[in-house]
Amino acid sequence: MTAFNWAFRAGRVEAAGLSLDYATYGPPPGKAPTIVLLHEGLGCVALWRDFPAKLAKATGWGVFVYSRQGYGRSEAAPLPRPLDYMKREALEVLPALLDAIGFEKGVLMGHSDGATIATEYAGGVEDFRVRGLILMAPHFFTEAVGLTEIAKAREAYDSGDLRARLAVYHADVDSAFRGWNDSWLHPDFDDALTSDAIDYLRIPALVMQGRQDQYGTLAQVEEIETRSYAPVDVVVLEDCRHAPHQDAEDDVLEAVQTFTTRLSRIEAAEVEVV
């Protein structure tokens, strides 16, 4: 396998037999810790827009972002998507991806589905390189409010302009949308979307949720806050819906900067003691 070159800034990386598109920001692994960004159910590299660059500047850490299979310019995913697709991403693809990019230490930062994937990884894979989690609007179980919005998205996709708008960002827009939407609206999806990984977390987490999140309530935050054995910092953002990094960007960047600085200080103290 060809060594991953962080300096290329954008391209395709091979991991777990998949060809995935990616972008990098800030210093490479070895020069600074790395934040690995995991996108939402309809996200991709391009839909993070300029947030990764701002994140790298605010923290001084490197930032790696990629599009999962079926999203962005990554290879298409067969349909129907397995109902446990988030757990499979966490346990089968993400370990290989972190190895492929030369990840040495840092945090997983996920939004929505990506936050759930990050939690599944931290609770299901023993990886001491991952020092913390940053979770924006995570999902650990289905809620009526979220399913209602997802059903509305299906109507907008089938009869409105949502398909055309998403097609700008996804090479196989039907794979991206149907894989997400059909899974969430499947009657058995709640059985596949479990919160068991929370019980195995042993690293600190920063959890951010918008007060007006249309896809989930603060019950999602309470789930990890009450069940995790590791420290959990919670930031509830006012006048914010499902995308904290868009609706409350400055607050998110400040919270992440504080969290990563504290992680660095803890690690420096531990190294000094040793």
C-alpha positions in Angstrom: 0.0 0.0 0.0 1.3 3.5 -0.9 2.0 5.6 2.2 -0.7 8.2 2.8 0.5 11.7 1.9 -1.2 14.3 4.1 0.2 17.1 2.1 -1.9 16.2 -1.0 -4.8 17.8 1.0 -7.5 16.1 -1.1 -7.9 12.8 -3.0 -8.9 9.2 -2.5 -7.7 6.8 0.2 -8.1 3.0 0.1 -9.4 1.4 3.3 -11.2 -1.8 4.0 -11.4 -2.5 0.2 -13.1 0.8 -0.4 -12.0 3.9 -2.3 -13.1 7.0 -0.3 -12.7 10.7 -1.0 -11.0 12.8 1.7 -9.6 16.2 2.6 -6.9 17.2 5.1 -6.3 20.4 7.0 -3.6 21.6 9.3 -0.6 19.6 10.5 -0.2 15.9 9.7 -0.1 13.1 12.3 3.3 13.1 14.0 3.3 16.9 14.1 0.1 17.4 16.1 -3.0 15.3 17.2 -5.7 14.7 14.6 -9.4 15.4 14.6 -11.2 12.8 12.4 -14.5 14.3 11.2 -17.5 11.9 10.7 -20.3 13.3 8.7 -24.1 13.1 9.1 -26.5 10.8 7.3 -26.6 13.0 4.2 -23.2 14.6 4.5 -19.9 14.3 2.7 -16.5 16.1 2.5 -17.9 19.1 0.6 -20.9 19.6 2.9 -18.6 20.4 5.8 -17.7 23.5 3.8 -15.1 25.7 5.5 -15.7 24.3 9.0 -12.7 21.8 8.9 -10.3 24.6 8.1 -11.7 26.8 10.9 -11.4 23.8 13.3 -7.8 23.2 12.4 -7.0 26.9 12.9 -8.9 27.1 16.3 -7.2 24.0 17.8 -3.8 23.8 16.0 -4.6 20.1 15.4 -4.8 18.4 12.1 -8.2 17.6 10.7 -9.1 14.7 8.5 -12.5 14.4 6.8 -13.8 11.7 4.5 -17.0 10.7 2.7 -18.3 7.3 3.7 -19.1 4.7 1.0 -22.2 5.9 -1.0 -21.6 9.6 -0.2 -19.8 12.4 -1.9 -17.3 11.2 -4.5 -16.6 7.9 -2.7 -17.6 4.7 -4.4 -21.3 3.9 -4.4 -22.8 1.6 -1.8 -25.2 -1.2 -2.7 -28.8 -0.9 -1.6 -30.6 -1.7 0.6 -28.1 -0.6 3.2 -27.8 -2.9 6.2 -29.8 -1.6 9.2 -26.7 -1.7 11.4 -24.7 0.3 8.9 -23.3 2.7 11.5 -21.9 -0.1 13.7 -20.4 -1.7 10.6 -18.8 1.6 9.6 -17.3 1.9 13.1 -16.1 -1.7 13.5 -15.1 -2.6 9.9 -14.2 0.6 7.9 -13.0 3.1 10.5 -10.2 1.0 12.0 -8.7 0.4 8.6 -9.1 4.0 7.6 -7.3 5.3 10.7 -4.4 2.9 10.0 -4.3 4.0 6.3 -3.9 7.7 7.1 -1.2 7.1 9.8 -3.4 8.2 12.6 -1.3 8.5 15.8 -3.5 10.2 18.4 -6.4 12.5 18.6 -10.2 12.5 18.8 -13.2 11.4 16.7 -15.7 14.2 16.1 -19.0 13.2 14.6 -22.2 14.9 13.6 -25.6 13.0 13.8 -25.0 9.5 12.3 -21.2 10.4 12.5 -21.5 11.0 16.2 -23.1 7.6 16.6 -20.4 6.0 14.6 -17.7 7.6 16.7 -19.4 6.3 19.9 -19.7 2.8 18.4 -15.9 2.9 17.6 -14.9 4.1 21.0 -17.1 1.5 22.8 -16.3 -1.3 20.5 -12.7 -1.0 19.4 -9.7 -0.9 21.8 -7.7 1.9 20.3 -5.6 3.9 22.7 -4.8 6.4 20.0 -8.3 7.8 20.4 -8.1 10.1 23.4 -11.6 11.6 23.3 -14.9 12.0 21.5 -16.7 15.1 20.3 -20.3 14.4 19.5 -22.7 16.8 17.8 -26.4 15.7 17.9 -25.8 12.0 18.4 -28.5 9.4 17.9 -28.7 6.4 20.3 -32.3 5.5 19.8 -35.2 6.6 17.5 -37.6 9.3 18.5 -40.9 10.2 17.0 -39.8 13.8 16.4 -36.9 12.6 14.3 -38.8 10.0 12.3 -41.3 12.6 11.4 -38.6 14.9 10.0 -37.1 11.9 8.1 -40.4 11.1 6.6 -40.7 14.7 5.5 -37.3 14.5 3.8 -38.6 11.5 1.8 -41.5 13.6 0.5 -39.1 16.4 -0.4 -36.8 14.0 -2.2 -39.6 12.3 -4.1 -41.7 15.3 -5.0 -39.6 18.4 -4.2 -36.2 19.8 -5.1 -34.2 17.9 -2.4 -32.8 15.3 -4.9 -31.5 18.0 -7.2 -29.9 19.9 -4.3 -28.2 16.8 -3.0 -27.0 15.7 -6.4 -24.6 18.6 -6.4 -22.7 16.9 -3.6 -23.2 13.1 -4.2 -22.0 11.2 -7.2 -24.7 8.6 -6.6 -27.4 10.6 -4.9 -29.9 7.8 -4.7 -27.4 5.6 -2.9 -26.8 8.4 -0.4 -30.4 9.3 0.2 -32.1 5.9 0.0 -29.4 4.2 2.1 -30.0 6.7 4.9 -33.7 7.3 4.6 -34.9 3.8 4.0 -32.9 2.5 6.9 -34.2 5.1 9.4 -37.8 4.5 8.3 -37.5 0.7 8.4 -39.7 -0.8 11.2 -36.8 -2.8 12.5 -34.3 0.1 12.6 -34.6 0.8 16.3 -33.4 -2.7 17.1 -30.2 -2.0 15.1 -29.7 1.5 16.6 -28.5 0.6 20.1 -26.8 2.6 22.8 -24.8 -0.4 24.2 -21.5 1.1 23.2 -22.0 3.9 25.7 -21.5 1.4 28.6 -18.0 0.7 27.3 -16.7 4.2 26.9 -13.5 4.9 28.9 -12.5 8.2 27.3 -13.9 11.7 27.9 -16.6 13.1 25.6 -17.8 16.5 24.7 -21.5 16.4 23.6 -23.2 19.3 21.9 -26.9 19.5 21.0 -29.1 22.3 19.7 -32.0 23.2 21.9 -34.3 23.3 18.8 -32.8 20.1 17.2 -35.6 18.9 14.9 -34.2 15.3 14.7 -33.7 14.5 18.4 -34.3 15.7 21.9 -32.0 16.2 24.9 -32.9 12.6 25.9 -30.1 11.6 23.5 -27.6 13.7 25.5 -28.9 12.4 28.8 -28.4 8.8 27.6 -24.6 9.2 27.3 -24.4 11.6 30.3 -25.9 9.1 32.7 -24.4 5.9 31.3 -20.8 6.7 30.4 -18.2 5.7 33.0 -15.9 8.5 31.6 -16.4 12.2 32.0 -19.0 13.8 29.7 -19.1 17.6 29.1 -22.5 18.8 27.8 -23.1 22.0 25.8 -26.7 22.8 25.0 -26.8 25.4 22.3 -29.6 28.0 22.2 -31.3 29.0 18.9 -29.7 26.0 17.3 -31.2 23.1 15.3 -29.6 19.9 14.1 -26.3 21.3 12.8 -24.5 23.0 15.6 -21.4 23.6 13.5 -23.5 25.7 11.2 -26.1 27.3 13.5 -23.7 28.0 16.4 -20.3 27.8 14.7 -18.4 30.1 17.1 -19.7 28.4 20.2 -18.8 25.0 18.7 -15.3 26.1 17.9 -14.8 27.5 21.3 -16.0 24.4 23.0 -13.8 22.1 20.9 -10.8 24.3 21.5 -11.3 24.2 25.2 -11.8 20.4 25.1 -8.8 19.6 23.0 -6.6 22.0 25.1 -7.6 20.2 28.2 -6.9 16.8 26.6 -3.4 18.0 25.7 -2.7 19.3 29.2 -3.9 16.0 30.7 -1.6 14.1 28.4 1.4 16.4 29.1 0.9 15.9 32.8 0.7 12.1 32.5 3.9 12.1 30.4 5.6 14.3 33.0 4.7 12.0 35.8 6.0 8.9 34.0 
